[in-house]
Amino acid sequence: MFNYQTTNTTVNLSFSKEFLSSSEVVKFIETLRIKELLSKSQMTEEQALQLDEEIKEEWWQKNQARFLEKIK
C-alpha cells in the first residue's frame, strides 16, 4: 500500500511499514531535512565544497589513529 496526497504547500505520504525498514525511513527523512536546509542556504557551491573538505579533514584528524592502528 502506498498513498499520497498533495496540497499547495505539503505532501502527505502513507505507506505500509513493510514498504521501508525503520532505518530506510530515517534516511529518507534525513535526506528531506538536508534538502530543506540546502534550499534555505545562501552558500555558494564553492563554499559548500570547501566546507565539505574542512569537515572531512577535521574528521580524519580526529579518527586517523583508529584506522592506522588496524593496518599495523
C-alpha positions, 0 to 999 in steps of 0.5 A: 500500500502506498498513498499520497496526497498533495496540497499547495504547500505539503505532501502527505505520504502513507505507506505500509511499514513493510514498504521501508525498514525503520532505518530506510525511513530515517534516511529518507527523512534525513535526506528531506531535512538536508534538502530543506536546509540546502534550499534555505542556504545562501552558500555558494557551491564553492563554499559548500565544497570547501566546507565539505573538505574542512569537515572531512579533514577535521574528521580524519584528524580526529579518527586517523589513529583508529584506522592506522592502528588496524593496518599495523 
